[in-house]
Structure formats: structure tokens, C-alpha cells
Amino acid sequence: MSGKGYYIAQFFVIVTLITISLSMAGCDVIGGIFKAGIWTGLILIVVLVGVVALIARMFKK
């Protein structure tokens, strides 16, 4: 992508990530992870880090 469309897409991703992070209460998320089990929590964290890395890599190009 280039030009105006690229910046609109980047703005949309940033706004979406901020909205998601503000809508989830940190303590509730961590509590839910431990209730579900440590392995589920680890898999969830690895997937989340992977998605963030993929998004960062996409905008780095």
C-alpha cells in the first residue's frame, strides 16, 4: 500500500488495538487465564505476542 490508504489502514489498526486494550480489564483477563489453566494461558500469550509481532512487521515494510 502507498499513500493515503496506507495511513488510513495504519490508523484503523492503532485505534482498534487501543480500543481492545482499554475495553479489557487487566485483572479480569489475568484471573481468567489462571482459572483456565497455565497451559492455556501460555498458549494465549504466545499467540498474542505472535499477532502483535506480525502486525508490527507488516507496518515495518
C-alpha positions as CSV (number, residue, x, y, z in Angstrom):
1,M,0.0,0.0,0.0
2,S,1.1,3.5,-0.5
3,G,-0.2,7.0,0.0
4,K,-3.4,7.9,1.9
5,G,-4.8,4.4,2.0
6,Y,-1.7,3.1,3.9
7,Y,-2.1,5.7,6.6
8,I,-5.9,5.1,7.0
9,A,-5.2,1.4,7.4
10,Q,-2.5,2.1,10.0
11,F,-4.7,4.5,11.9
12,F,-7.5,1.9,11.9
13,V,-5.2,-0.8,13.4
14,I,-3.9,1.5,16.0
15,V,-7.4,2.7,17.1
16,T,-8.6,-1.0,17.1
17,L,-5.7,-2.1,19.4
18,I,-6.2,0.9,21.7
19,T,-10.0,0.2,21.9
20,I,-9.4,-3.5,22.7
21,S,-6.7,-2.8,25.3
22,L,-9.0,-0.2,27.1
23,S,-12.1,-2.4,27.0
24,M,-10.5,-5.4,28.8
25,A,-9.8,-5.1,32.5
26,G,-6.2,-6.3,33.1
27,C,-7.0,-8.1,36.4
28,D,-10.0,-9.9,34.9
29,V,-8.0,-11.1,32.0
30,I,-5.2,-12.5,34.2
31,G,-7.7,-14.1,36.6
32,G,-9.4,-15.8,33.7
33,I,-6.2,-17.1,32.3
34,F,-5.2,-18.7,35.6
35,K,-8.7,-20.2,36.0
36,A,-8.4,-21.7,32.6
37,G,-5.1,-23.2,33.4
38,I,-1.4,-22.3,32.9
39,W,-1.0,-24.0,29.6
40,T,-4.0,-22.3,28.1
41,G,-2.6,-19.0,29.4
42,L,0.9,-19.7,27.9
43,I,-0.6,-20.6,24.5
44,L,-2.8,-17.5,24.6
45,I,0.2,-15.3,25.4
46,V,2.4,-16.8,22.7
47,V,-0.4,-16.3,20.1
48,L,-1.0,-12.7,21.3
49,V,2.7,-11.9,21.0
50,G,2.8,-13.5,17.6
51,V,-0.1,-11.4,16.3
52,V,1.4,-8.2,17.7
53,A,4.8,-9.1,16.0
54,L,3.0,-9.8,12.7
55,I,1.2,-6.5,12.8
56,A,4.5,-4.7,13.7
57,R,6.3,-6.5,10.9
58,M,3.5,-5.6,8.4
59,F,3.9,-1.9,9.1
60,K,7.7,-2.0,9.1
61,K,7.9,-2.7,5.4
